[in-house]
Amino acid sequence: MEPLSPVLPDDADVAVRVRGLVTGFGDRTLHDHLDLDVARGEVLGLVGGSGSGKSVLMRTIIGLNPARAGRIEIFGANALDPDPVARRNLRRQWGVLFQEGALFSGLTVAENIEVPMREFLSLPEPVMAELACTRLRQVGLPVDAAAKYPSELSGGMKKRAGLARALALDPPLLFLDEPTSGLDPISAAGFDNLIRLLKDTLGLTLFLITHDLDTLIAICDRVAVLGDGKVLACGTVDQLRAFDHPWVQEYFGGPRGRAATTLPRGEAA
């Protein structure tokens, strides 16, 4: 295995395995035979320039965007299986926090959390209500938030409610798309701490898209850098700082990157 390779050793315990992935829109190819592994139990951060296809990669892995070619495995199962029953069963293995929380505005917070339960489980209403309250407590929201609508929540509360919905089915794998975007530094740091706590207490594997250097440094075990249609490198932040690529050097070694390593989140340089 090459240094900073996106592919883990053959004997690694891999939660997500992507091989030769090709995606695109119209005549444009976005990912060109991309490879990437996510180890079971790790927090993998994904970074890349604007238009590099970070969200498209995540959406392709979870089946919301079609792959033109390649192979995707989640916990050893074929995520591109043409059998709809097999794909449905596999979908219970992960939860997703989309940007801005993506809550249904016409549903209460509790009803939003119950959406996956109604899709995949057959549970009595009181049981679903109790489970929704349990998820709210897990993400640090008061139980009285269950009856509120998304419009009544702050940005940070919406993120936490979206995370509660992602945890609804107690999945071993979470996909998080820009979880701290739009949050003030204190709220963002609190959300980082929550993610790490959930990872440690629940034994989760996390695939996390972010542009937030503080988040990468605080909670990510490895970071994958997306560019030129592939994963350019994958390693710790310190390893990536030494990687000889112009964009990577500017991202991790520029003024903002240096500030993120020397100052607590929220302090001015």
C-alpha positions in Angstrom: 0.0 0.0 0.0 1.4 3.4 -1.0 1.7 6.1 1.7 -1.5 8.2 2.0 -3.3 5.7 -0.2 -7.1 5.8 -0.1 -7.1 2.0 -0.1 -6.6 0.2 3.2 -4.6 -3.1 3.6 -6.4 -6.3 2.5 -6.8 -7.4 6.2 -8.3 -4.1 7.4 -11.9 -4.1 8.8 -13.5 -1.9 6.1 -17.0 -0.4 6.5 -17.2 1.3 3.1 -15.2 0.2 0.1 -15.3 2.1 -3.2 -13.5 0.8 -6.2 -13.2 2.2 -9.7 -16.2 4.6 -9.2 -17.2 6.7 -12.2 -19.9 9.4 -11.9 -20.9 12.3 -14.1 -23.6 14.4 -15.5 -24.2 14.7 -19.2 -20.8 14.8 -21.0 -18.9 15.7 -17.8 -17.2 13.0 -15.8 -16.9 14.0 -12.2 -15.3 11.0 -10.6 -12.9 8.9 -12.7 -12.2 5.4 -11.4 -12.1 6.7 -7.8 -11.0 4.3 -4.9 -11.6 4.9 -1.2 -11.9 2.8 2.0 -13.5 3.8 5.3 -12.3 1.7 8.2 -14.9 0.4 10.6 -15.0 2.6 13.7 -13.2 5.6 12.2 -14.2 9.2 11.5 -13.2 9.9 7.9 -13.2 13.5 6.7 -13.6 14.4 3.1 -12.4 17.7 1.7 -11.9 19.1 -1.8 -12.3 22.2 -3.8 -15.6 23.6 -5.0 -17.1 21.4 -7.7 -14.8 18.4 -6.8 -17.9 16.3 -6.1 -17.8 15.7 -2.4 -21.6 15.6 -1.9 -22.0 13.7 -5.2 -19.7 11.0 -3.9 -21.6 10.7 -0.7 -24.9 10.6 -2.5 -23.6 8.0 -4.9 -22.4 5.8 -2.0 -25.9 5.9 -0.4 -27.7 5.3 -3.6 -29.2 8.8 -4.3 -27.0 9.3 -7.4 -26.4 6.6 -10.1 -22.9 5.3 -10.6 -21.7 5.0 -14.2 -19.2 2.3 -13.3 -17.4 0.8 -10.3 -18.2 -1.1 -7.2 -19.4 0.1 -3.8 -19.6 -2.2 -0.7 -21.0 -1.3 2.7 -20.1 -3.8 5.4 -19.3 -6.3 2.7 -22.6 -6.0 0.9 -23.0 -4.7 -2.7 -24.5 -1.2 -2.4 -25.3 -1.3 -6.1 -27.2 -4.5 -6.0 -30.0 -4.4 -8.6 -32.3 -6.2 -6.2 -34.5 -3.6 -4.5 -35.1 -5.7 -1.5 -31.3 -6.1 -0.9 -30.8 -2.4 -1.3 -33.6 -1.6 1.1 -32.2 -4.0 3.7 -28.8 -2.4 3.4 -30.2 1.1 3.7 -31.0 0.4 7.4 -27.3 0.2 8.1 -26.7 4.0 7.8 -28.1 7.3 8.7 -27.6 10.6 6.9 -27.4 14.2 8.1 -27.8 16.4 5.1 -26.7 20.1 4.9 -28.9 22.4 7.0 -30.6 19.3 8.6 -33.1 18.9 5.7 -36.0 18.5 8.1 -39.5 18.3 6.7 -41.0 21.7 7.5 -44.6 20.5 7.9 -43.6 17.8 10.5 -42.7 18.3 14.1 -39.2 17.3 15.3 -40.6 14.1 16.7 -42.4 13.3 13.5 -39.2 14.0 11.5 -37.3 11.6 13.7 -40.0 9.0 13.2 -39.9 9.1 9.4 -37.2 6.3 9.1 -39.1 4.2 11.7 -42.3 4.4 9.7 -40.4 3.4 6.6 -38.5 0.4 7.9 -40.2 -0.7 11.2 -43.7 -1.6 12.3 -43.8 -0.1 15.8 -46.7 1.2 17.9 -47.1 4.9 18.1 -46.1 5.2 21.8 -42.9 3.2 21.1 -41.9 5.5 18.3 -42.6 8.6 20.4 -40.4 7.2 23.2 -37.6 6.4 20.8 -37.8 9.9 19.3 -37.4 11.3 22.8 -34.4 9.0 23.4 -32.7 10.3 20.2 -33.3 13.9 21.2 -31.6 13.3 24.5 -28.7 11.6 22.8 -28.0 14.7 20.7 -28.4 17.1 23.6 -31.9 18.5 22.8 -34.6 18.9 25.4 -37.5 16.6 25.2 -39.9 19.5 24.7 -38.3 20.1 21.3 -40.2 17.0 20.1 -43.4 19.1 19.6 -41.7 22.0 17.8 -41.6 22.6 14.1 -38.2 23.2 12.3 -39.1 26.9 11.9 -39.1 27.2 15.7 -35.5 25.9 16.0 -32.2 27.7 15.9 -29.6 26.6 13.3 -27.7 24.5 15.8 -30.9 22.8 17.1 -31.9 22.0 13.5 -28.5 20.3 13.0 -29.0 18.3 16.2 -32.6 17.3 15.2 -31.3 16.1 11.8 -28.7 14.1 13.6 -31.4 12.6 15.9 -33.2 11.5 12.7 -30.0 10.0 11.3 -29.7 7.9 14.5 -33.4 6.9 14.5 -32.7 3.2 13.4 -29.5 2.9 15.5 -27.3 2.5 12.5 -23.6 1.6 12.7 -22.7 4.1 10.0 -23.4 7.8 9.6 -22.9 10.1 6.7 -22.6 13.8 7.6 -22.6 16.6 4.9 -21.1 19.8 6.2 -22.4 19.3 9.8 -21.0 22.5 11.2 -21.7 24.9 8.3 -23.6 28.0 9.3 -22.9 27.5 13.0 -21.1 30.0 15.2 -17.7 28.8 16.5 -19.1 27.9 20.0 -22.0 25.9 18.5 -19.7 24.3 15.9 -17.3 23.2 18.6 -20.2 21.8 20.6 -21.3 19.8 17.6 -17.8 18.5 17.0 -17.8 17.3 20.6 -21.2 15.6 20.2 -20.1 13.8 17.1 -17.0 12.4 18.8 -19.0 11.4 21.9 -21.5 9.6 19.8 -18.8 7.9 17.8 -17.0 6.7 21.0 -20.2 5.6 23.0 -22.1 4.0 20.1 -19.1 2.6 18.2 -20.1 4.4 15.0 -18.3 4.8 11.7 -18.6 8.3 10.2 -18.1 9.6 6.7 -18.0 13.4 7.1 -17.8 16.0 4.4 -16.6 19.4 5.7 -14.6 22.4 4.8 -14.1 23.2 8.5 -10.4 22.8 9.5 -11.3 22.8 13.2 -13.6 19.9 12.7 -10.9 18.0 10.7 -8.4 18.5 13.5 -10.8 17.9 16.4 -12.5 14.7 15.4 -11.3 13.1 12.2 -9.0 10.1 12.3 -8.1 10.4 8.6 -8.9 12.9 5.9 -9.4 12.1 2.2 -8.6 14.9 -0.3 -10.8 14.8 -3.4 -9.5 16.4 -6.7 -8.9 15.7 -10.3 -11.7 13.1 -10.2 -10.0 10.9 -7.6 -8.9 10.8 -4.0 -5.5 12.5 -4.2 -4.4 11.4 -0.7 -5.8 10.1 2.5 -4.2 10.3 5.9 -3.9 12.3 9.1 -3.9 16.1 9.0 -0.2 16.1 9.8 0.5 13.7 7.0 -1.4 15.8 4.5 0.5 18.9 5.5 3.6 17.2 4.2 1.9 16.0 1.0 3.3 17.6 -2.1 0.3 18.9 -4.0 -0.5 22.6 -4.5 -4.1 22.6 -3.4 -3.4 20.4 -0.4 -0.4 22.6 0.6 -2.6 25.7 0.4 -5.5 24.2 2.2 -3.6 22.8 5.2 -0.6 25.1 5.1 -2.2 28.5 4.3 -3.0 31.2 6.8 -6.4 29.6 7.8 -4.8 26.2 8.1 -2.0 27.5 10.3 -4.5 29.4 12.5 -6.7 26.3 12.9 -3.7 24.4 14.5 -2.6 27.2 16.8 -5.8 28.8 18.0 -8.9 27.4 19.7 -12.1 27.6 17.6 -13.5 31.0 17.6 -10.4 33.0 18.5 -9.1 35.6 16.0 -5.7 35.3 14.6 
